Amino acid sequence: MKSGQGSRTADGAAAFRASHYLYAQDRVFEDPFAMAMTSKGWRAVLSNRVANGLVFGWLLRGMAPVAAQVLARSRFAEDVLATSVKSGIQQYVIVGAGLDSYALRQRGASAALRIFELDHPATQSSKRRRLSSLGVALPRNLEFVAVDFERQELFAALQASSYRADRPAVFSWLGTTHYLTPQATLGTLRSIAQHAAPASEVVVDYSLPKDLIARNQRTALAWLSMLAARLGEPIIGPLIPDELHAQVESLGFEIVEDISADEQALRYFANRADGLAPPAGCQLLHLRLRRPATAGSG
Ligand SMILES: C[S@@+](CC[C@H](N)C(=O)[O-])C[C@H]1O[C@@H](n2cnc3c(N)ncnc32)[C@H](O)[C@@H]1O
């Protein structure tokens, strides 16, 4: 993160969701608020079909799989949330929320659901300014919690909100582990294992190390690495699935699913005319907390 400004990768992710919402034939994920939340430059591109085609269809064409990754992770998280809400979970913690618009789209998912958006103060205040300039009425079940994970722990920050540590929650943590060291990612998962109530769920995406991706399938991730580094948020946190699984199990999590790019393609992108599919090397992991706070000391 560059100091003093909102996350540019969050802005880019919202631009991908917006372009997909506005111009794709079959939508994998519907985000009608995405365009309005992006920065001025993206809005200029997105509001014009020709400009959108030039930028997303030509200039950034190598990034199409990354756009698919952004769509797949949000869809996956909200599918998990929908199932969890049906089974009685009433707290949704969006870690590193960026320009996530679930709170505006929730359409009464559950009258009792509480939503906590955690993000870096710079990203969060820029989002709040944007929402306020749009005149969007914020839902009463949404709470913003500003936190810099380089200085403060997730649960220390949540204490400033009405989050109930004795009740299960769904934690979505999307598009962020890539930019953290593996130690920092595990530290946050450990903190969830130690402080969240049993039966809490975590949805998190992560990247595989380059060596675990076939040589001829590395292009999209190479593009993403280059772009992320230019935006000041370099990718430093690939994780090895077998090691990660052993580590999170020792913390007390059950692995519900860890789906590869190929499995995501089958689930969400089958039979598309535009060939959109996520890049090799991006995984979607769904965990459920099995044991209470005493689990795994790390
Ligand atoms: C790529 S964006 C993902 C945003 C959103 N989850 C999505 O899927 O569109 C990464 C997010 O991590 C947040 N972030 C990065 N470093 C952070 C830090 N030190 N503390 C808190 N949040 C941070 C950024 O503000 C940004 O919202």
The ligand as an ORCA input file, in Angstrom:
! r2SCAN-3c Opt
* xyz 0 1
  C      -6.523     -6.254     -4.193
  S      -7.392     -5.378     -2.981
  C      -8.749     -6.501     -2.756
  C     -10.010     -5.785     -2.429
  C     -11.250     -6.658     -2.364
  N     -11.149     -7.681     -1.347
  C     -11.547     -7.267     -3.717
  O     -11.568     -8.496     -3.838
  O     -11.813     -6.495     -4.642
  C      -6.423     -5.589     -1.493
  C      -7.024     -4.931     -0.245
  O      -6.127     -5.165      0.861
  C      -6.060     -3.948      1.612
  N      -4.766     -3.868      2.317
  C      -3.519     -3.918      1.784
  N      -2.592     -3.736      2.762
  C      -3.280     -3.565      3.935
  C      -2.905     -3.320      5.273
  N      -1.630     -3.206      5.657
  N      -3.886     -3.200      6.199
  C      -5.192     -3.298      5.856
  N      -5.602     -3.545      4.596
  C      -4.665     -3.665      3.639
  C      -6.169     -2.843      0.581
  O      -6.586     -1.618      1.175
  C      -7.204     -3.443     -0.380
  O      -8.510     -3.080     -0.035
*
